[in-house]
Amino acid sequence: MIAAELYKIALLTRKLNLSYIHASPTGATLKIGTKCINGKNVQVLRIYSDSDKKHKKEFRLDSSNAEEWKDLLIEQQRRANIETNLKFRSVLENSSIKLDLFRKTEQRFSKAAFDRLIERNDPSIKKGHMYDGHCFRSKSEVMIAQIINDLGLEYKYEVEIAIGSKTYYADFAVYCHETGRFFFIEHFGLMGDDEYRTHTFQKITVYSRSGLIEGLDILYTFENSDGSFYTDVYKGKILSVIISQVITMTNQ
């Protein structure tokens, strides 16, 4: 499932790049060539009309006339560089990379460690936000759980994390079968409240000091001030963590 999502993202990115590089901003194509003038080879700028490939204007590259086309020349070169370097290669298409490579991860985030995580099952949570057999604290958490399911990931809700002599509860522990690794998600919803915000920063500090790396081991999400929730944004954030894990593991 994750591989399919990343494949779609790669295709979309490639499509956007191709759309950019093939768009001609002025209807003209510029080329730099050489021409013998007074027995010397000098660089010239040739301007071709896209509607008539044979028609061209030609100026010495160091002339004031060529200077007027400088910005367009730079833009065209930028597009050409993108096209030259645009290579769509999926990790799954590279047969030299073995699946075992994706299993190289710390035992701290293994499937066995994920299975040992204990859910809080807090009876004080109101039953207004039910989904997938869980009672969530907010509608936003329900939507995050839905995204996790849509991506084909496995999760546990409000899991215990022992740090030193204290116990904390992460909103989600999310396991990816394709990487063999899990990570945490902490969703903070009441950032407009001073006390809640202070508690949030303290919790993030504790996680950081315990060795959890943001964007790799844990993802922090925050409620929008206007209450809006953009599903694609949250999906992208979750996928970005998995991408980071894959890149980290393949570089080991």
Secondary structure, 3 states (H helix, E strand, C coil): CHHHHHHHHHHHHHHHHHHHHHCCCCCEEEEEEEEEECCEEEEEEEEEECCEEEEEEEEECCCHHHHCCHHHHHHHHHHHHHHHHCCCCCHHHCCCCCHHHHHCCCHHHCHHHHHHCCECCCCCCCCCCEECCEECCCHHHHHHHHHHHHCCCEEEEEEEEEECCEEEEEEEEEEECCCCEEEEEEEECCCCCHHHHHHHHHHHHHHHHCCCCECCCEEEEECCCCCCCCHHHHHHHHHHHHHHHHHHHHCC
